[in-house]
């Protein structure tokens, strides 16, 4: 099974287990710096943001996190020359706002869905639909 298919199946199972559904899933690679390999796959849906954090060395260390759209305060994707910058603000369990910043390559070799998601995010402005 391809990685994209596996992630989509896991997302669908998680949503079904939690009485949610989605009409779309848009996958995107991201990472904490532009010089390191991507270690996150972000899955944008209309119910929230799902992240898969994984280790290049061990697939068994993959972790999935769900951030409901009600907790998202701001998402911004800025076009840059070499990589794009994704900035997010979300409310944590204590009610405090946390900020995160990731770098997103313009292309990921062999992953056409990454480039398609970037274009979709810029064209459709999914970010406004995720915010309250």
TIBALO-127526 format. One record per atom (N, C-alpha, C, CB): residue in one letter; x negated, y negated, z. Coordinates in steps of 0.2 Angstrom, whole numbers, plus 5000, padded with zeros to 4 digits. Each point is the difference from the previous one (the first is absolute). Glycine has a CB too. Example, Ala and Ser with C-alpha at 12.3 -4.5 7.8 and 13.67 -1.06 7.14 Angstrom:
! residues 2
A493450285039A500449945000A499649945000A500950065006S499349894990S499649945001S500449955003S499450034990
//
This chain:
! residues 132
X499650065000X500449945000X499649945000X500950065006X499249894990X499649944999X500149965007X500250004987X499349965014X500149965007X500649955000X498750005000X501449974994X500649965000X500750045002X499449924991X500650135006X500650055001X500150025007X499950044988X499549985015X499950025007X500349945005X499050084997X500749865001X500249945005X500749994999X498949954999X501450054995X500749984999X500450065004X499849944989X500050125010X500450055004X500049995007X499750084991X499749905012X499949995007X500549945002X498850055000X501249904996X500449945002X500750025000X499149924995X501150125000X500750024999X500250045006X500049994988X499650055014X500150055006X500149955006X499450104995X500149865006X500049955006X500749965000X498750005000X501549974995X500649964999X500650045002X499449934992X500650135005X500650055001X500050025007X499950044989X499649975014X500050025007X500249955005X499150084997X500849855001X500249955004X500649964997X498849995003X501750054993X500649974997X499949944996X500650055010X498949954986X499949944996X499950034993X499549935009X500650024986X499850024993X499849944996X500950095000X498849924995X499749954996X500150014992X499149985009X501049974987X500150014993X499449994996X501149955002X498350025002X499450004996X499450015005X500549924992X499050105006X499350005003X499549984996X500450105007X499249854995X499549974996X499350015004X500849924995X498850125003X499350025003X499549954998X500450125001X499149875004X499549954999X499450025004X500849914997X498650105000X499450015004X499849935003X499650104993X500149905013X499749945004X499550025004X501149944999X498550025004X499550015004X499849945004X499550094993X500149925013X499849945004X499549954997X500350085010X499349954985X499549954997X499950024993X499449995011X500449964985X499950024993X499450044998X500649894998X499050125007X499450044998X500150075002X499349905002X501250125002X500150075002X500550034996X499649975012X500450104988X500550044997X500749985003X499250094996X501349925000X500749995003X500250065004X500349944990X500050045016X500150055005X500850005002X498850005004X501649964992X500749995001X500450014994X499749935010X500850104990X500550004995X500649965003X499650114994X500649845003X500649965003X500650024995X499349905005X501350124998X500650014997X500549955001X499750135001X500549834994X500549955001X500750034998X499149914998X501350085007X500750024999X500549955002X499750125001X500949884998X500549955002X500150015007X500549994989X499450065015X500150015007X499449985004X500850094997X498649905000X499449985004X499450024996X500650015010X498849994994X499450024997X499750065003X499849884998X500050174999X499750065002X499350004998X501150065000X498449955005X499350014999X499850075001X499849885003X499750144993X499750065000X499249985001X500950074993X498949955013X499349985002X499650074999X500349905008X499250104988X499750075000X499249995000X501050044993X498750025008X499350005000X499750034993X500050015013X499549964984X499850034994X499750075001X499749884996X500050135010X499750065002X500550065001X499049935005X501550054999X500550055002X500749984999X499250045009X501150004987X500749994998X500550015007X499850034987X499950015017X500450025006X500149945005X499650124999X500049835000X500049945004X500549954998X498950025003X501550004992X500549954997X500649985005X499750054989X500449895012X500549985004X500549954997X499250015009X501550004992X500549964997X500349955005X500250094992X499949855006X500349955005X500649974996X498949985006X501650004998X500649974997X500149935003X500550114997X499649844999X500149935002X500749984997X498749975002X501850035002X500749984998X500049934997X500550085008X499949914987X500049934998X500249955005X500350054989X500149965016X500249965005X499449975004X501150065000X498349985000X499449985004X499549964996X500250105007X499949904986X499649964996X500149935000X499950104992X499649855009X500149935000X499849974994X499950005012X499550024985X499849974994X499550054996X500149895006X500050114988X499550044996X499849954994X500650125003X498849884995X499849964995X499450044996X500349895007X499850104987X499550034995X499749954996X500650115000X498749875001X499749954997X499550034994X500149925010X500050054984X499650024995X499349975001X501050014992X498550035007X499349985001X499650024994X500150015013X499349974986X499650024994X499850075000X499649895000X500250145005X499750075000X500550055003X498949965000X501450025005X500550045004X500649955002X499150095004X501549944997X500549965003X500050015008X500750024989X499649935014X500050005007X500850015002X498949935001X501250125004X500650015002X500049985008X500350104991X500249855011X500049985006X500750025003X499149914998X500950115008X500750025003X500049985007X500150104993X500549885009X500249995007X500650045002X499549885000X500450155006X500650045002X500050005008X499950074990X500749945012X500150015008X499950075002X500949914999X498750095007X499850065003X500550025005X498849984998X501150085005X500550025005X500149965006X499750114997X499849855005X500149955005X500349934998X499050055005X501149954988X500449934998X499549954998X500950025007X498450004993X499549954998X499950014992X499450005012X500449954985X499850004993X499350024999X500949914997X499050144999X499350024998X499949994993X500050095008X499449894990X499849994993X499550054998X500249875002X499950144991X499550054997X499849974993X500550105007X498949924991X499849984993X499750064997X499849875004X500450144990X499750054996X499849984993X500750085006X498849954991X499849994993X500350054996X498949945004X501350044990X500350044995X499750004993X501149995007X498650064991X499750004993X500549984995X499150085004X500649894991X500549994994X500250064996X499549894999X500050165001X500150074998X499750055004X500149954988X500250115012X499750065003X499950054995X500549975011X498950054987X499950054995X500550065001X498849964998X501550064996X500450065001X500749995003X498950065000X501349885002X500649995004X500449954997X499550045011X500849974983X500449954997X500649975004X499750064990X500549985015X500649985004X499749945005X500550115000X498949885001X499749955004X500149934996X499250085006X500649924988X500049944996X500749994999X498950024994X501650035005X500749984998X500349975007X500050104992X499849925014X500349975006X499849935001X500050125005X499349874993X499849935001X500449954995X498850045003X501349994991X500449964995X500749995003X499350044990X501050015012X500750005003X500049955006X500250124996X499349885008X500049965006X500049924998X499550095007X500149904988X499949934998X500649984996X498850014999X501550034997X500649984995X500650005004X499450064991X500849995013X500650005004X500049975007X500250104993X499349885009X499949975007X500450045005X499949894995X499950185006X500350045005X499949985007X499850094992X499749875009X499949975007X500649965003X498850004997X501549974999X500649965003X500650055002X499749904992X500350155004X500650055002X499850045006X500350014988X499049995014X499850045006X500149955006X499250074993X500749875006X500049955006X500850005002X498949944996X501250045011X500649985002X500449954996X499650045011
//
